[in-house]
């Protein structure tokens, strides 16, 4: 069976989608799945893509294409199945197509779209692709329900396949390395609450800052460390913290390497992820894998991913969040309970399972 995979996100979409494609391809190799896999990447990006994959066997064939000729590759390369990994179906396989949809954030909240003419055209395009796909992969049950409701796709044509958690995330309590990181990032030697997501409106840093600002215990004993882009057209981390009078308590380290992120998770007193909307929510599992107590939202896919291993809060309520943070940070027994539940929870999310379930979908399409 010959499978074509859209690997463009490896170099064009840093973050969760890139992680998804890399992990899927890496795991296909480890499974000895007996599929012939062609990974399509943008022209001039072979070296960058290969750097992110562990492919000692050379089992993956890398093919550089441009967006204008991509549509013909399915026929030219005699694909059985083509897998569009990031909302798009650039070509087709003779037996069918598989489309992964990660979330419908901008379809639900089009006011946040950066597109020149808004989200409406993208909505119709993605819905059309989903209707033409042989099978749609949703990364959570929540996303599957969104696809069913917004795109009017029958549930039997949607497969829910969760992501896995990368082996690069684990508890690393190396005080010497952390001291070096703290010096590099100009972080004071003070207990901190970690936030991952930057200034984008979906990640909802405002509610964390508001909760922190209204609570004397939090302001007196902790700082906030922010990972991600500090600037967005709708807000900046600096302006948000200054407006609330906590700018001296907020430290933004920007985008960081996996190694630094792992260290920041591992040494945090608490990880808070109050996102307004997630199709999955990688950071929740990353925090759990690194042994930090987790607070996240009680909306979208986050309760599905977190299960009983995190404290869930209303992402619109600073009072709710402040109470949850204070309760955890003042209760060492609860902290340890959340750590243990987190370690148990991540065992349910393995890339091996993701890859095997995806291979089943390919085989169903080719029958």
FIMIFI-632158 format. One record per atom (N, C-alpha, C, O): y, z, x; residue in three letters. Coordinates in steps of 0.2 Angstrom, whole numbers, plus 5000, padded with zeros to 4 digits. Each point is the difference from the previous one (the first is absolute). Example, Ala and Ser with C-alpha at 12.3 -4.5 7.8 and 13.67 -1.06 7.14 Angstrom:
<recs>
497250395066ALA;500650004996ALA;500650005004ALA;499950035005ALA;500649934993SER;500650015004SER;500550034996SER;500650015003SER;
</recs>
This chain:
<recs>
499450005004UNK;500650004996UNK;500650005004UNK;500150045005UNK;500449914994UNK;500650005004UNK;500650024996UNK;500149984995UNK;500250075008UNK;500650044996UNK;500649985004UNK;500050015006UNK;500549984991UNK;500749995003UNK;500450064997UNK;500050024994UNK;500450015011UNK;500350064999UNK;500849995002UNK;500149985005UNK;500350044990UNK;500750005002UNK;500250065005UNK;500050054997UNK;500149935009UNK;500150055005UNK;500750005002UNK;500250045005UNK;500349934991UNK;500750005002UNK;500350075000UNK;500450015004UNK;499450034991UNK;500350075000UNK;499950045007UNK;500450055001UNK;499149935003UNK;499950045006UNK;500750005004UNK;500150045004UNK;500249904996UNK;500649995004UNK;500650004996UNK;500650015002UNK;499449984991UNK;500649994996UNK;500150054995UNK;500650014998UNK;498950045001UNK;500150054995UNK;499850075003UNK;499550034998UNK;500950005007UNK;499850065003UNK;500050064995UNK;500350004995UNK;499250045006UNK;499950054995UNK;499350004997UNK;499549985003UNK;500550044991UNK;499350014996UNK;499649935000UNK;499450005000UNK;501049954998UNK;499649934999UNK;499749985007UNK;499549975000UNK;500950035005UNK;499849995007UNK;499450045002UNK;499549985002UNK;500550084996UNK;499450055001UNK;499449984996UNK;499550005003UNK;500649984991UNK;499549984996UNK;499649945003UNK;499450005000UNK;501049955002UNK;499749945003UNK;499650015006UNK;499549985001UNK;500950055004UNK;499750025006UNK;499350044999UNK;499549985003UNK;500550074993UNK;499450044999UNK;499549974997UNK;499450015002UNK;500749944993UNK;499549964997UNK;499749965005UNK;499449995000UNK;501049975004UNK;499749955005UNK;499650045005UNK;499449985002UNK;500850085001UNK;499750045004UNK;499350024998UNK;499550005003UNK;500550024991UNK;499450034997UNK;499549954998UNK;499450015001UNK;500849934997UNK;499549944999UNK;499649995007UNK;499449994999UNK;501050015006UNK;499649995007UNK;499550065001UNK;499449985002UNK;500850084996UNK;499550055001UNK;499450004996UNK;499550035001UNK;500649944993UNK;499550004995UNK;499449955002UNK;499550004997UNK;500749955007UNK;499549945001UNK;499949974994UNK;499449994998UNK;501149994998UNK;499949984993UNK;499849934999UNK;499949984995UNK;500049985011UNK;499749944999UNK;500449954996UNK;499849954997UNK;500950065004UNK;500449954997UNK;500449975005UNK;500250035006UNK;500049914993UNK;500449965005UNK;500850014997UNK;500149984995UNK;500350055010UNK;500650024997UNK;500649975004UNK;500050005006UNK;500449964990UNK;500649975003UNK;500650044998UNK;500150014994UNK;500350025011UNK;500650044999UNK;500649955001UNK;500149985006UNK;500350014989UNK;500649955000UNK;500650045002UNK;500150054997UNK;500249935008UNK;500650045003UNK;500649955001UNK;499949945001UNK;500750084999UNK;500649965001UNK;499949965007UNK;499750035005UNK;500649924996UNK;500049965006UNK;500450045006UNK;500550034999UNK;499249975007UNK;500250045005UNK;499950075000UNK;500350045004UNK;499349994992UNK;499850074999UNK;499350025002UNK;499950064998UNK;499749905005UNK;499350025001UNK;500050065005UNK;499650044998UNK;500849965007UNK;499950065005UNK;500250064996UNK;499750055001UNK;500949954995UNK;500250064997UNK;499550024995UNK;499850074999UNK;499849894997UNK;499550024995UNK;499450035004UNK;499850054998UNK;500049915007UNK;499450025003UNK;500150075004UNK;499550045000UNK;501149985002UNK;500150065003UNK;499850064995UNK;499850065002UNK;500349934991UNK;499950054996UNK;499350014997UNK;499850044996UNK;499849915006UNK;499350004998UNK;499550025006UNK;500149985005UNK;499450054993UNK;499450025005UNK;499549954998UNK;499650014996UNK;500449935008UNK;499549954999UNK;499749975006UNK;500149955002UNK;499550105001UNK;499749985007UNK;499549954999UNK;499849965005UNK;499950034989UNK;499549944999UNK;500349934999UNK;499649955001UNK;501050054998UNK;500449944998UNK;499749974994UNK;500049944999UNK;499850104996UNK;499749984994UNK;500549974995UNK;499849964996UNK;500850065005UNK;500549974995UNK;500349945004UNK;500250005006UNK;499949954990UNK;500349945002UNK;500850004998UNK;500150014994UNK;500349995011UNK;500750004998UNK;500349934999UNK;499949965005UNK;500550034990UNK;500349934999UNK;500750014998UNK;500250034995UNK;500249945009UNK;500750004999UNK;500249944995UNK;499849955001UNK;500650074994UNK;500249954995UNK;500750024998UNK;500350055001UNK;500049904996UNK;500750014997UNK;500050004993UNK;499549984997UNK;501050055000UNK;500050004992UNK;499949944997UNK;499850004994UNK;500449945009UNK;500049944996UNK;499349975000UNK;499949964995UNK;499750055010UNK;499449975001UNK;499450044998UNK;499449984999UNK;500850095000UNK;499550054998UNK;499649984994UNK;499350015000UNK;501049964995UNK;499649984994UNK;499449965001UNK;499650004996UNK;500449965009UNK;499549955001UNK;499450035004UNK;499549975001UNK;500650095002UNK;499550025005UNK;499350024996UNK;499549995003UNK;500550034991UNK;499450024997UNK;499549944999UNK;499450015002UNK;500949934997UNK;499649945000UNK;499849985007UNK;499449985001UNK;501150025003UNK;499949975007UNK;499550055004UNK;499549975004UNK;500550094995UNK;499550055003UNK;499450014996UNK;499650055002UNK;500349924992UNK;499450014996UNK;499950074999UNK;499450035001UNK;501150014996UNK;499950074999UNK;499650004993UNK;500149964996UNK;499550105004UNK;499750014994UNK;500450054996UNK;500149994994UNK;500250065009UNK;500550044996UNK;500650015004UNK;500050015006UNK;500649994991UNK;500650025004UNK;500350074997UNK;500050014994UNK;500250035010UNK;500250074998UNK;500850005002UNK;500250005006UNK;500250004989UNK;500750015001UNK;500150085000UNK;499950034995UNK;500350005011UNK;500050075001UNK;500750034998UNK;500050065000UNK;500549904998UNK;500650034999UNK;500449964994UNK;500549975001UNK;499250034993UNK;500349974994UNK;500149935000UNK;500149974995UNK;499749995010UNK;500049935000UNK;499349975001UNK;499650025003UNK;500449924994UNK;499449955001UNK;500249945003UNK;500249954996UNK;499850045010UNK;500349955003UNK;499649945000UNK;500249945001UNK;499150074998UNK;499549945000UNK;499450034996UNK;500150054997UNK;499449915003UNK;499450024995UNK;499449985004UNK;499949965005UNK;499650084993UNK;499349995002UNK;499649964995UNK;500250004994UNK;499349965008UNK;499749964995UNK;499650044995UNK;499849984994UNK;500050085007UNK;499750054995UNK;500450054997UNK;499950034995UNK;500849975008UNK;500450054996UNK;500550035005UNK;500049995006UNK;500450054991UNK;500650045003UNK;500050074998UNK;499850024995UNK;500450025010UNK;500150074999UNK;500750025002UNK;500249985005UNK;500150064990UNK;500750025002UNK;500150074999UNK;499850044996UNK;500449995010UNK;500250075000UNK;500750024998UNK;500549975003UNK;499650074992UNK;500650024998UNK;500150085002UNK;499650044997UNK;500949985006UNK;500150065003UNK;500450054995UNK;499850065000UNK;500749914997UNK;500450044995UNK;500449964996UNK;500149945002UNK;500250084993UNK;500449964996UNK;500750045000UNK;500450004994UNK;499850035011UNK;500650045001UNK;500649964997UNK;500450024996UNK;499749925007UNK;500649964998UNK;500049974994UNK;500549984996UNK;498950015001UNK;499949974993UNK;500250064995UNK;500349984995UNK;499550085007UNK;500250064996UNK;500850025000UNK;500350024996UNK;499949975011UNK;500750025001UNK;500449945003UNK;500150005006UNK;500049954991UNK;500349945003UNK;500750015002UNK;500249965004UNK;500150094995UNK;500750015002UNK;500050025008UNK;500549995003UNK;498950024999UNK;500050025008UNK;499849945004UNK;500050005006UNK;499949944990UNK;499849945004UNK;500649975004UNK;500650004999UNK;499249985007UNK;500549975005UNK;500049934999UNK;500549975004UNK;499150004992UNK;500049934999UNK;500749974997UNK;500350044996UNK;499949915007UNK;500749974998UNK;500149994993UNK;500550024997UNK;498949964999UNK;500149984993UNK;499650054996UNK;499849994994UNK;500150075009UNK;499650054996UNK;499250005001UNK;499849955003UNK;499950094993UNK;499350005000UNK;499649964995UNK;499449995000UNK;501049984995UNK;499749974995UNK;499549945002UNK;499549994997UNK;500849975007UNK;499649945003UNK;499350025003UNK;499549974999UNK;500650085006UNK;499450035003UNK;499550034995UNK;499449995002UNK;500850044993UNK;499650034995UNK;499649944997UNK;499450015000UNK;500949944998UNK;499649944997UNK;499549975005UNK;499549984998UNK;500750015008UNK;499649975005UNK;499450045002UNK;499449985000UNK;500750095001UNK;499450045001UNK;499650014994UNK;499350005001UNK;500950004993UNK;499650004994UNK;499649945000UNK;499450004998UNK;500949945003UNK;499649945000UNK;499550005005UNK;499449974998UNK;500750055008UNK;499550005005UNK;499450054998UNK;499449985001UNK;500850074996UNK;499550054998UNK;499549974994UNK;499450015000UNK;500949954996UNK;499749974994UNK;499549955003UNK;499549994997UNK;500749975008UNK;499649955003UNK;499550025005UNK;499549975001UNK;500550105001UNK;499550025005UNK;499450024997UNK;499950014994UNK;499549985010UNK;499450014997UNK;499950084999UNK;499750024995UNK;500650015010UNK;500050084999UNK;500650035003UNK;500249975005UNK;500050084992UNK;500650035003UNK;499850075002UNK;499750044997UNK;500549985009UNK;499850065003UNK;500750054999UNK;500549985002UNK;499450074995UNK;500550054999UNK;499850065005UNK;499450025000UNK;501150015003UNK;499850055005UNK;500050074997UNK;499950055004UNK;500249964990UNK;499950064996UNK;499949994993UNK;500149944998UNK;499650114999UNK;499949994992UNK;500749994997UNK;500149974995UNK;500450075008UNK;500749994997UNK;500249935000UNK;500349974996UNK;499750005010UNK;500249935001UNK;499649954996UNK;500349964997UNK;499150065002UNK;499649964995UNK;500350004993UNK;500049954997UNK;500250115001UNK;500350004993UNK;500649975000UNK;500249974995UNK;500250035010UNK;500649975000UNK;499949925000UNK;500449974996UNK;499250005007UNK;499849935000UNK;499849984993UNK;500249954998UNK;499450094999UNK;499749994994UNK;500650004995UNK;500049954995UNK;500450095005UNK;500650014995UNK;500549955001UNK;500249964996UNK;500150035011UNK;500549965001UNK;499849925001UNK;500449964997UNK;499150035006UNK;499849935001UNK;499549984995UNK;499849945000UNK;499950104995UNK;499649984995UNK;499349975003UNK;499849954997UNK;500050085008UNK;499349985003UNK;499550054997UNK;500050065000UNK;499449914997UNK;499550044998UNK;499750055005UNK;499949985006UNK;499950074992UNK;499850065004UNK;499349975004UNK;499950025006UNK;499749944991UNK;499449985003UNK;500149955006UNK;499649995004UNK;501049994997UNK;500249955005UNK;500450045006UNK;500249975005UNK;499850104994UNK;500450045005UNK;499550045003UNK;499650044997UNK;500349975010UNK;499650045003UNK;500450055004UNK;500549995004UNK;499450084995UNK;500450055003UNK;499650025007UNK;499450025000UNK;501049975005UNK;499750015007UNK;500550045004UNK;500549975002UNK;499450094999UNK;500450055004UNK;500149985007UNK;499549975003UNK;501050045000UNK;500150005007UNK;499650055004UNK;499850054996UNK;500149955010UNK;499850055004UNK;500550045004UNK;500649985000UNK;499250075004UNK;500550035004UNK;499849985008UNK;499450015002UNK;501149985002UNK;499849975006UNK;499850065005UNK;500250064999UNK;499349935005UNK;499850055005UNK;500550025005UNK;499950045004UNK;500749924996UNK;500550025005UNK;500450064997UNK;500450035004UNK;499550004990UNK;500350064998UNK;499550055000UNK;499550004996UNK;500750065007UNK;499650065001UNK;500450055002UNK;500549995003UNK;499350074997UNK;500450065002UNK;500050005008UNK;499550015003UNK;501149994999UNK;500150005008UNK;500550055001UNK;500649995001UNK;499250075001UNK;500450065001UNK;500150015008UNK;499850055002UNK;500549905001UNK;500150005007UNK;500750025001UNK;500549964999UNK;499650105003UNK;500750035000UNK;500449975006UNK;500649994999UNK;499149995006UNK;500349965006UNK;500349944998UNK;500649985001UNK;499049984996UNK;500249934997UNK;500550014995UNK;500549955000UNK;499450104996UNK;500550004994UNK;500750025003UNK;500549984998UNK;499550065007UNK;500650025004UNK;500449945003UNK;500650004999UNK;499049965004UNK;500349945002UNK;500349954995UNK;500549975000UNK;499150034994UNK;500349964994UNK;500650034998UNK;500549974998UNK;499550105001UNK;500650034998UNK;500649995004UNK;500649994998UNK;499350015009UNK;500549985004UNK;500349934999UNK;500649985000UNK;498949975000UNK;500249934999UNK;500449994994UNK;500449965000UNK;499450074995UNK;500349994993UNK;500650054999UNK;500350004994UNK;499850045010UNK;500650055000UNK;499950044994UNK;500550024996UNK;498950015003UNK;499950054994UNK;500050075003UNK;499750015005UNK;500650034991UNK;500050075002UNK;499350034999UNK;499649984996UNK;500350085008UNK;499450044999UNK;500050044994UNK;500150065001UNK;499949914994UNK;500050044993UNK;499549974996UNK;499949945000UNK;499850104995UNK;499549984995UNK;500349944996UNK;500650014998UNK;499049945000UNK;500349954997UNK;499649974994UNK;499450015000UNK;500949974995UNK;499749964994UNK;500149935002UNK;500549975001UNK;498949994998UNK;500049935002UNK;500149964994UNK;499650014995UNK;500849945005UNK;500049954995UNK;499949935003UNK;500449985005UNK;499249984992UNK;499949935003UNK;500249954995UNK;499750004994UNK;500749955007UNK;500249954995UNK;500749975001UNK;500249954998UNK;500250095006UNK;500749975001UNK;500550004994UNK;499850044996UNK;500749925004UNK;500550014995UNK;499949964994UNK;500450004995UNK;499149965004UNK;499849964995UNK;500050044993UNK;499750065000UNK;500549914995UNK;500050044993UNK;499450024998UNK;499950064997UNK;499649905004UNK;499350024997UNK;499750065003UNK;499750044997UNK;500549975010UNK;499750065003UNK;500350074998UNK;499750055001UNK;500949944997UNK;500350064996UNK;500250065005UNK;499850064998UNK;500549925007UNK;500250065005UNK;500650044996UNK;500050065002UNK;500349914994UNK;500650044996UNK;499750074997UNK;500350055001UNK;499149944996UNK;499850064997UNK;499850065005UNK;500050064998UNK;499749925007UNK;499850045005UNK;500650045003UNK;500150065001UNK;500549905001UNK;500650035002UNK;500350044995UNK;500250065002UNK;499849934992UNK;500350044995UNK;499650064999UNK;500350065000UNK;499049945000UNK;499650065000UNK;500150055006UNK;500150064999UNK;500049915007UNK;500150035006UNK;500750045000UNK;500150065001UNK;500449904996UNK;500750035000UNK;500150064995UNK;500450045002UNK;499249964993UNK;500150054995UNK;499650065001UNK;500150054997UNK;499549955009UNK;499650065001UNK;500150035007UNK;500049975005UNK;500350094994UNK;500250045006UNK;499450015005UNK;500149995006UNK;499350034992UNK;499550015005UNK;499849945004UNK;499950005006UNK;500149944990UNK;499949945004UNK;500549985005UNK;499949985006UNK;500750034992UNK;500649985005UNK;500050055006UNK;500249985005UNK;499650084994UNK;500150055005UNK;499449995005UNK;500150015006UNK;499349974992UNK;499450005004UNK;499749945003UNK;499649995004UNK;500749954993UNK;499749945001UNK;500549945001UNK;500650014998UNK;499249945005UNK;500449935000UNK;499549954997UNK;499450014999UNK;500949935000UNK;499749954997UNK;500049945005UNK;500549985003UNK;498950004999UNK;499949945004UNK;499849944996UNK;499550004996UNK;500949955005UNK;499949934996UNK;499749955004UNK;500349985006UNK;499249994992UNK;499749945004UNK;500249944995UNK;499850004994UNK;500449945009UNK;500249944997UNK;500749985001UNK;500450035003UNK;499749914994UNK;500749975001UNK;500550044996UNK;500050024994UNK;500550015010UNK;500550044997UNK;500549974996UNK;500550034997UNK;499549905003UNK;500549964996UNK;499749964995UNK;499649965001UNK;500750044993UNK;499849954994UNK;500649994997UNK;500550035000UNK;499549914997UNK;500749974996UNK;500250054995UNK;500650004998UNK;498950044999UNK;500250054995UNK;500150075002UNK;500350044996UNK;499649975010UNK;500150075003UNK;499850005007UNK;499749965003UNK;500650105000UNK;499850015007UNK;499850075001UNK;500250054996UNK;499449975009UNK;499850075001UNK;500550045002UNK;500150064997UNK;500449915007UNK;500650045002UNK;500450024995UNK;500350064999UNK;499949894996UNK;500550014995UNK;499750054995UNK;500350044997UNK;499049965001UNK;499750044996UNK;500050075002UNK;500250054996UNK;499649965010UNK;500050075003UNK;500750035000UNK;500150064999UNK;500449905003UNK;500750025001UNK;500350024993UNK;500450055000UNK;499449914995UNK;500350024994UNK;499850074997UNK;500350034996UNK;499149995006UNK;499750064998UNK;500150065005UNK;499850054998UNK;500649935007UNK;500150055005UNK;499550035004UNK;500050055002UNK;499549904999UNK;499450025004UNK;499949965006UNK;499449995003UNK;501149974999UNK;499949955005UNK;499850035007UNK;499649975004UNK;500650094997UNK;499750045006UNK;499350025000UNK;499750025005UNK;500049974989UNK;499350024999UNK;499549944999UNK;499450015000UNK;500949935001UNK;499649944999UNK;500049965006UNK;500549985003UNK;498950004999UNK;499949965007UNK;499649944998UNK;499450014998UNK;500949935003UNK;499649944999UNK;499849975006UNK;500449995005UNK;499050004996UNK;499749975006UNK;499949935000UNK;499749975005UNK;500450004989UNK;499949934999UNK;499349985000UNK;499650044998UNK;500349895004UNK;499349985000UNK;499650025006UNK;500350005005UNK;499150034994UNK;499750035006UNK;499349965001UNK;499749974995UNK;500050045010UNK;499349985002UNK;499550044996UNK;500150054997UNK;499349925002UNK;499450044997UNK;499950075003UNK;499950054997UNK;500149955010UNK;499950065004UNK;500550054999UNK;499950064999UNK;500849925000UNK;500550054999UNK;500050024993UNK;500150064998UNK;499749904997UNK;499950024993UNK;499550054999UNK;500150054997UNK;499349945006UNK;499550045000UNK;500250075003UNK;499850054997UNK;500649955008UNK;500250075003UNK;500550034995UNK;500050064999UNK;500449904998UNK;500550034995UNK;499650034994UNK;500250064998UNK;499349914999UNK;499650024995UNK;499750075002UNK;500050054997UNK;499749955009UNK;499650055002UNK;500450075001UNK;499750055000UNK;500949945002UNK;500450065002UNK;500550024994UNK;500450055001UNK;499649914994UNK;500450024994UNK;499850064996UNK;499450015000UNK;501150034998UNK;499850064996UNK;499849974993UNK;499650044996UNK;500749905002UNK;499849984993UNK;500249925000UNK;500549985003UNK;499149984993UNK;500249934999UNK;500149994993UNK;499750024996UNK;500949955003UNK;500349994993UNK;500149934999UNK;500349965004UNK;499350014991UNK;500049934998UNK;500249994993UNK;499549994996UNK;501150025002UNK;500250004993UNK;500149934997UNK;500549994996UNK;499249965006UNK;500149934998UNK;500049994992UNK;499650034997UNK;500949935001UNK;500049984993UNK;499449964998UNK;499950004994UNK;499949965010UNK;499549954998UNK;499649975006UNK;500349985005UNK;499050034995UNK;499649975005UNK;499449974997UNK;499750034995UNK;500149915007UNK;499349974998UNK;499450045003UNK;499549994998UNK;500750045008UNK;499450045003UNK;500350065003UNK;500050054997UNK;500349955009UNK;500350055003UNK;499750035007UNK;499750055000UNK;500349905005UNK;499750025006UNK;500250065003UNK;499650045003UNK;501149984997UNK;500250065004UNK;499750064997UNK;499950055004UNK;499949964990UNK;499650064997UNK;499450015004UNK;499950065002UNK;499749894999UNK;499450015004UNK;500150015007UNK;499650035003UNK;500949935000UNK;500150015007UNK;500250085001UNK;499850035005UNK;500650004991UNK;500250075001UNK;499450044999UNK;499950055004UNK;499749944991UNK;499450044999UNK;499549995007UNK;499750055002UNK;500249895000UNK;499649995006UNK;500350045006UNK;499650025004UNK;501049994996UNK;500350045006UNK;500150074999UNK;500350045004UNK;499449994990UNK;500050074999UNK;500650034998UNK;500150065001UNK;500449904995UNK;500650034998UNK;500050014992UNK;499749964997UNK;500550105001UNK;500050014992UNK;500549944997UNK;500549995003UNK;499349984992UNK;500349954997UNK;500350014993UNK;499650034996UNK;501049955003UNK;500350004993UNK;500249934998UNK;500249965005UNK;499650014989UNK;500149944999UNK;500249994992UNK;499950054997UNK;500249895001UNK;500250004993UNK;499450004995UNK;499549985002UNK;500750044992UNK;499550004994UNK;500049934996UNK;499850004995UNK;500549955008UNK;500049934997UNK;499749955004UNK;499850015005UNK;500149934992UNK;499749945002UNK;499350015003UNK;499650044997UNK;500349935009UNK;499350015003UNK;499950065004UNK;499450025002UNK;501150024999UNK;500050065004UNK;499550054998UNK;499650035005UNK;500449994989UNK;499550054998UNK;499249985001UNK;499650045002UNK;500349894997UNK;499449975001UNK;499850015007UNK;499450015002UNK;501049975003UNK;499950015007UNK;499950075002UNK;499650025004UNK;500950024995UNK;500050075002UNK;499550044997UNK;499750055004UNK;500149944990UNK;499550044997UNK;500250075000UNK;500650024998UNK;498950035003UNK;500250075000UNK;500250035006UNK;500150065001UNK;500149895004UNK;500150025007UNK;500850015002UNK;500150015005UNK;500349984990UNK;500750005001UNK;500350044994UNK;499750004994UNK;500950025007UNK;500450034994UNK;500449954997UNK;500449965004UNK;499650024990UNK;500349954996UNK;500650024997UNK;500050064997UNK;500649915004UNK;500650024997UNK;500349944996UNK;499949945001UNK;500650074994UNK;500449954997UNK;500549985005UNK;500450035003UNK;499649904999UNK;500449975005UNK;500750004998UNK;500549985004UNK;499750044990UNK;500750004997UNK;500350075000UNK;500650004998UNK;499050055004UNK;500250074999UNK;500150035007UNK;499550025003UNK;501149994999UNK;500150045006UNK;499850075000UNK;499750035005UNK;500350004989UNK;499850074999UNK;499250015001UNK;499850045003UNK;499949914993UNK;499350005001UNK;499749995007UNK;499650045003UNK;500849925001UNK;499849995007UNK;500250065004UNK;499650025005UNK;501050004994UNK;500250065004UNK;499550064999UNK;499850045005UNK;500049974989UNK;499550064999UNK;499349985003UNK;499750055003UNK;500149894997UNK;499349985003UNK;500150015008UNK;499550035003UNK;501049955000UNK;500150015007UNK;500050075002UNK;499750025005UNK;500750024991UNK;500150075002UNK;499350044999UNK;499850045004UNK;499849944991UNK;499450034998UNK;499549995006UNK;499750045002UNK;500349905000UNK;499549985006UNK;500250035006UNK;499650035004UNK;501049974998UNK;500350025006UNK;499950075001UNK;500050035006UNK;500050014989UNK;500050075000UNK;499350034999UNK;499950065000UNK;499649894999UNK;499350034999UNK;499549965005UNK;499849954999UNK;500050095006UNK;499649975005UNK;499349994997UNK;499749955003UNK;500150084992UNK;499349994997UNK;500049934997UNK;499549975000UNK;501050024996UNK;500149944996UNK;500049945005UNK;499749954999UNK;500750065007UNK;500049955005UNK;499449985003UNK;499849945000UNK;499850115001UNK;499349995003UNK;499549964995UNK;499649965001UNK;500550064992UNK;499649984995UNK;500249924999UNK;499549964999UNK;501150025002UNK;500249934999UNK;499849965006UNK;499849954999UNK;500250085007UNK;499749975006UNK;499349984999UNK;499849945001UNK;499850114997UNK;499349994999UNK;499849954994UNK;499649965001UNK;500850044994UNK;499949954995UNK;500249935002UNK;499749954998UNK;500850055006UNK;500249945003UNK;499549965004UNK;499949944999UNK;499850105006UNK;499449985004UNK;499549974995UNK;499749955002UNK;500150094993UNK;499549974995UNK;500249944997UNK;499649964999UNK;501050044999UNK;500349944996UNK;499949945003UNK;499849944998UNK;500450065009UNK;500049935003UNK;499349975001UNK;500049945002UNK;499550104997UNK;499349975001UNK;499949954995UNK;499549975000UNK;500950034994UNK;499949964995UNK;500349935001UNK;499949954996UNK;500450045009UNK;500449945002UNK;499849975007UNK;500350025005UNK;499249944995UNK;499849975006UNK;500149935000UNK;499849964995UNK;500450015010UNK;500149935001UNK;499349964999UNK;500049944998UNK;499550095004UNK;499349975000UNK;499949994992UNK;499749944998UNK;500450114998UNK;499949994993UNK;500549944997UNK;499749964996UNK;500950045006UNK;500549954998UNK;499749935002UNK;500049964996UNK;499850035010UNK;499749945002UNK;499449984996UNK;499949944999UNK;499650105000UNK;499449994997UNK;500149974993UNK;499749964997UNK;500850084999UNK;500249984994UNK;500349944999UNK;499949964995UNK;500550025010UNK;500449945000UNK;499549945002UNK;500049954996UNK;499550065008UNK;499549955001UNK;499649984994UNK;499849954998UNK;500150114998UNK;499649994993UNK;500449954996UNK;499749964996UNK;501050055004UNK;500449954996UNK;500049935002UNK;499949964996UNK;500150035011UNK;499949935003UNK;499349974997UNK;500049944998UNK;499550105002UNK;499349974999UNK;500049994992UNK;499749954998UNK;500650094998UNK;500049994993UNK;500449934999UNK;499849964995UNK;500850035008UNK;500349944999UNK;499649935003UNK;500149954997UNK;499550065008UNK;499749945003UNK;499349994996UNK;499749955002UNK;500150094993UNK;499449994997UNK;500149944995UNK;499549994996UNK;
</recs>
